[in-house]
Amino acid sequence: MRPAELRNMTNEELEYKDLQLREELFNLKVRKALGQLENPLKIPATRKDIARIKTILRENETP
């Protein structure tokens, strides 16, 4: 997900997307533990997306 796309979203949309990505990350970790994960590179990509969202949310807090 591109930062420019995220900056166009409202804070509520970003928080909802953050929640979705956290659930996806949890599911990816469970599938990895069970040996069912097809693409292990999705885990770091999901983590980076979560970090991007948190960064933009923090930017929006400052005046």
Secondary structure, DSSP 4 states (H G I P E B T S, - for coil): --HHHHHTS-HHHHHHHHHHHHHHHHHHHHHHHHT--S-TTHHHHHHHHHHHHHHHHHHHH--
